[in-house]
Amino acid sequence: MRAAVNSQPLRLLLDSGTWELLVFRRRLNIAPRQVHLDRASSVSTTGGSTQLSWLRATVSLRGSDPGVHKVAIAEADADIDGLLGFAEMGFHRVAFDFAKRIFSWQ
């Protein structure tokens, strides 16, 4: 899915098992002072476990503007820019139309 964090375009994998919006650090151009390291939070990736940092950022999804959200930043790298979890974004219902390549939410 195409998205943007603070106007920076990203490609996110939709993941119902991820709680929040998680972006891999190397994919996001932000100054270190903009993020807050949380030593109590971590995420497991294919490369192992890594601590999370947090960023308050403006998020847009496919031209829609859900507003400012807390974004988890993982100090890991992957072939994608990040994961879009549903719960923290406030989605109550999601729908997929795979034939038309459409993702919608309420």
PyRosetta script that sets phi, psi and omega in degrees:
from pyrosetta import init, pose_from_sequence

init()
pose = pose_from_sequence("MRAAVNSQPLRLLLDSGTWELLVFRRRLNIAPRQVHLDRASSVSTTGGSTQLSWLRATVSLRGSDPGVHKVAIAEADADIDGLLGFAEMGFHRVAFDFAKRIFSWQ")
pose.set_psi(1, 138.7)
pose.set_omega(1, 176.9)
pose.set_phi(2, -83.8)
pose.set_psi(2, 135.0)
pose.set_omega(2, -179.0)
pose.set_phi(3, -149.7)
pose.set_psi(3, 177.7)
pose.set_omega(3, 174.5)
pose.set_phi(4, -146.0)
pose.set_psi(4, 142.0)
pose.set_omega(4, 173.8)
pose.set_phi(5, -121.0)
pose.set_psi(5, 119.8)
pose.set_omega(5, -174.7)
pose.set_phi(6, 49.3)
pose.set_psi(6, 44.6)
pose.set_omega(6, 177.8)
pose.set_phi(7, 70.0)
pose.set_psi(7, 5.4)
pose.set_omega(7, 176.7)
pose.set_phi(8, -91.4)
pose.set_psi(8, 120.2)
pose.set_omega(8, -178.0)
pose.set_phi(9, -66.6)
pose.set_psi(9, 140.0)
pose.set_omega(9, -180.0)
pose.set_phi(10, -139.1)
pose.set_psi(10, 156.1)
pose.set_omega(10, 171.2)
pose.set_phi(11, -110.5)
pose.set_psi(11, 118.0)
pose.set_omega(11, -176.9)
pose.set_phi(12, -113.7)
pose.set_psi(12, 143.1)
pose.set_omega(12, 173.1)
pose.set_phi(13, -91.4)
pose.set_psi(13, 127.0)
pose.set_omega(13, 177.0)
pose.set_phi(14, -72.8)
pose.set_psi(14, 128.7)
pose.set_omega(14, -173.4)
pose.set_phi(15, -141.4)
pose.set_psi(15, 105.8)
pose.set_omega(15, -179.1)
pose.set_phi(16, -70.2)
pose.set_psi(16, -14.2)
pose.set_omega(16, 178.1)
pose.set_phi(17, -89.0)
pose.set_psi(17, -7.4)
pose.set_omega(17, 177.3)
pose.set_phi(18, -97.3)
pose.set_psi(18, 134.5)
pose.set_omega(18, -174.4)
pose.set_phi(19, -74.8)
pose.set_psi(19, -39.4)
pose.set_omega(19, -170.9)
pose.set_phi(20, -126.8)
pose.set_psi(20, -172.0)
pose.set_omega(20, 171.4)
pose.set_phi(21, -84.9)
pose.set_psi(21, 120.3)
pose.set_omega(21, -178.2)
pose.set_phi(22, -120.3)
pose.set_psi(22, 127.7)
pose.set_omega(22, -179.7)
pose.set_phi(23, -121.0)
pose.set_psi(23, 138.8)
pose.set_omega(23, 177.0)
pose.set_phi(24, -79.4)
pose.set_psi(24, 128.4)
pose.set_omega(24, -168.2)
pose.set_phi(25, -51.4)
pose.set_psi(25, -42.7)
pose.set_omega(25, -177.0)
pose.set_phi(26, -68.5)
pose.set_psi(26, -12.8)
pose.set_omega(26, -178.8)
pose.set_phi(27, -92.3)
pose.set_psi(27, -7.5)
pose.set_omega(27, -175.1)
pose.set_phi(28, -121.3)
pose.set_psi(28, 124.6)
pose.set_omega(28, -178.5)
pose.set_phi(29, -89.6)
pose.set_psi(29, 91.6)
pose.set_omega(29, 179.4)
pose.set_phi(30, -137.3)
pose.set_psi(30, 152.3)
pose.set_omega(30, 177.5)
pose.set_phi(31, -75.7)
pose.set_psi(31, 142.7)
pose.set_omega(31, 179.4)
pose.set_phi(32, -54.5)
pose.set_psi(32, -32.0)
pose.set_omega(32, -178.4)
pose.set_phi(33, -70.0)
pose.set_psi(33, -12.9)
pose.set_omega(33, -179.8)
pose.set_phi(34, -81.6)
pose.set_psi(34, -15.4)
pose.set_omega(34, -177.0)
pose.set_phi(35, -110.3)
pose.set_psi(35, 154.3)
pose.set_omega(35, 179.4)
pose.set_phi(36, -115.2)
pose.set_psi(36, 117.7)
pose.set_omega(36, 178.2)
pose.set_phi(37, -72.3)
pose.set_psi(37, 131.7)
pose.set_omega(37, 177.7)
pose.set_phi(38, -115.2)
pose.set_psi(38, 100.3)
pose.set_omega(38, -176.3)
pose.set_phi(39, -66.6)
pose.set_psi(39, -15.0)
pose.set_omega(39, -179.9)
pose.set_phi(40, -90.2)
pose.set_psi(40, -11.6)
pose.set_omega(40, -178.2)
pose.set_phi(41, -108.7)
pose.set_psi(41, 139.0)
pose.set_omega(41, 175.7)
pose.set_phi(42, -147.6)
pose.set_psi(42, 167.0)
pose.set_omega(42, 178.3)
pose.set_phi(43, -138.1)
pose.set_psi(43, 144.4)
pose.set_omega(43, 176.8)
pose.set_phi(44, -94.7)
pose.set_psi(44, 131.0)
pose.set_omega(44, 177.2)
pose.set_phi(45, -126.4)
pose.set_psi(45, 176.9)
pose.set_omega(45, 178.2)
pose.set_phi(46, -63.0)
pose.set_psi(46, -23.2)
pose.set_omega(46, 178.3)
pose.set_phi(47, -88.8)
pose.set_psi(47, 0.7)
pose.set_omega(47, -178.1)
pose.set_phi(48, 118.4)
pose.set_psi(48, -167.1)
pose.set_omega(48, -178.9)
pose.set_phi(49, -93.0)
pose.set_psi(49, 142.4)
pose.set_omega(49, 179.0)
pose.set_phi(50, -140.5)
pose.set_psi(50, 149.0)
pose.set_omega(50, 177.7)
pose.set_phi(51, -72.5)
pose.set_psi(51, 156.5)
pose.set_omega(51, 179.1)
pose.set_phi(52, -106.4)
pose.set_psi(52, 147.6)
pose.set_omega(52, 167.6)
pose.set_phi(53, -114.5)
pose.set_psi(53, 163.8)
pose.set_omega(53, -178.0)
pose.set_phi(54, -127.4)
pose.set_psi(54, 148.5)
pose.set_omega(54, -179.0)
pose.set_phi(55, -141.4)
pose.set_psi(55, 134.4)
pose.set_omega(55, 170.1)
pose.set_phi(56, -90.7)
pose.set_psi(56, 122.4)
pose.set_omega(56, -173.0)
pose.set_phi(57, -146.8)
pose.set_psi(57, 156.5)
pose.set_omega(57, 173.0)
pose.set_phi(58, -79.6)
pose.set_psi(58, 127.3)
pose.set_omega(58, -177.1)
pose.set_phi(59, -116.8)
pose.set_psi(59, 136.1)
pose.set_omega(59, 171.6)
pose.set_phi(60, -129.1)
pose.set_psi(60, 141.8)
pose.set_omega(60, -178.1)
pose.set_phi(61, -123.9)
pose.set_psi(61, 113.0)
pose.set_omega(61, 177.8)
pose.set_phi(62, 48.1)
pose.set_psi(62, 46.6)
pose.set_omega(62, 177.5)
pose.set_phi(63, 86.4)
pose.set_psi(63, -12.5)
pose.set_omega(63, 176.3)
pose.set_phi(64, -89.4)
pose.set_psi(64, 149.1)
pose.set_omega(64, -176.6)
pose.set_phi(65, -118.0)
pose.set_psi(65, 88.9)
pose.set_omega(65, 178.7)
pose.set_phi(66, -68.8)
pose.set_psi(66, -10.3)
pose.set_omega(66, 175.2)
pose.set_phi(67, 104.9)
pose.set_psi(67, -157.0)
pose.set_omega(67, -177.6)
pose.set_phi(68, -88.2)
pose.set_psi(68, 132.5)
pose.set_omega(68, -179.3)
pose.set_phi(69, -138.6)
pose.set_psi(69, 161.6)
pose.set_omega(69, 172.6)
pose.set_phi(70, -80.5)
pose.set_psi(70, 128.0)
pose.set_omega(70, -178.5)
pose.set_phi(71, -116.5)
pose.set_psi(71, 127.9)
pose.set_omega(71, 175.8)
pose.set_phi(72, -83.2)
pose.set_psi(72, 135.4)
pose.set_omega(72, 179.9)
pose.set_phi(73, -116.6)
pose.set_psi(73, 119.6)
pose.set_omega(73, 179.6)
pose.set_phi(74, -103.2)
pose.set_psi(74, 133.4)
pose.set_omega(74, 178.4)
pose.set_phi(75, -82.3)
pose.set_psi(75, 60.0)
pose.set_omega(75, 179.2)
pose.set_phi(76, -140.8)
pose.set_psi(76, 168.3)
pose.set_omega(76, 178.7)
pose.set_phi(77, -124.6)
pose.set_psi(77, 153.4)
pose.set_omega(77, -179.7)
pose.set_phi(78, -155.2)
pose.set_psi(78, 174.8)
pose.set_omega(78, 178.6)
pose.set_phi(79, -77.6)
pose.set_psi(79, -8.6)
pose.set_omega(79, 176.7)
pose.set_phi(80, -117.0)
pose.set_psi(80, 168.5)
pose.set_omega(80, -178.6)
pose.set_phi(81, -83.9)
pose.set_psi(81, -27.3)
pose.set_omega(81, -178.9)
pose.set_phi(82, 176.1)
pose.set_psi(82, -173.7)
pose.set_omega(82, -178.9)
pose.set_phi(83, -122.9)
pose.set_psi(83, 138.4)
pose.set_omega(83, 176.4)
pose.set_phi(84, -108.2)
pose.set_psi(84, 106.1)
pose.set_omega(84, 173.7)
pose.set_phi(85, -87.2)
pose.set_psi(85, 155.5)
pose.set_omega(85, -172.6)
pose.set_phi(86, -88.6)
pose.set_psi(86, -40.1)
pose.set_omega(86, -168.3)
pose.set_phi(87, -62.4)
pose.set_psi(87, -51.4)
pose.set_omega(87, -175.7)
pose.set_phi(88, -67.7)
pose.set_psi(88, -23.4)
pose.set_omega(88, 179.7)
pose.set_phi(89, -78.4)
pose.set_psi(89, -7.4)
pose.set_omega(89, 177.7)
pose.set_phi(90, 86.2)
pose.set_psi(90, 14.5)
pose.set_omega(90, 178.4)
pose.set_phi(91, -72.1)
pose.set_psi(91, 132.0)
pose.set_omega(91, 176.4)
pose.set_phi(92, -101.6)
pose.set_psi(92, -28.5)
pose.set_omega(92, -179.1)
pose.set_phi(93, -148.1)
pose.set_psi(93, 135.9)
pose.set_omega(93, 177.5)
pose.set_phi(94, -126.7)
pose.set_psi(94, 152.8)
pose.set_omega(94, 178.9)
pose.set_phi(95, -140.3)
pose.set_psi(95, 144.8)
pose.set_omega(95, 177.8)
pose.set_phi(96, -123.7)
pose.set_psi(96, 134.4)
pose.set_omega(96, 170.0)
pose.set_phi(97, -120.1)
pose.set_psi(97, 94.6)
pose.set_omega(97, -173.6)
pose.set_phi(98, -67.8)
pose.set_psi(98, -33.6)
pose.set_omega(98, -180.0)
pose.set_phi(99, -64.5)
pose.set_psi(99, -39.3)
pose.set_omega(99, -179.1)
pose.set_phi(100, -96.6)
pose.set_psi(100, -1.9)
pose.set_omega(100, -178.8)
pose.set_phi(101, 57.6)
pose.set_psi(101, 49.1)
pose.set_omega(101, -178.4)
pose.set_phi(102, -119.2)
pose.set_psi(102, 133.9)
pose.set_omega(102, 173.5)
pose.set_phi(103, -120.6)
pose.set_psi(103, 128.5)
pose.set_omega(103, 178.9)
pose.set_phi(104, -133.1)
pose.set_psi(104, 162.7)
pose.set_omega(104, -177.5)
pose.set_phi(105, -150.8)
pose.set_psi(105, 161.8)
pose.set_omega(105, 173.8)
pose.set_phi(106, -131.5)
pose.dump_pdb("model.pdb")
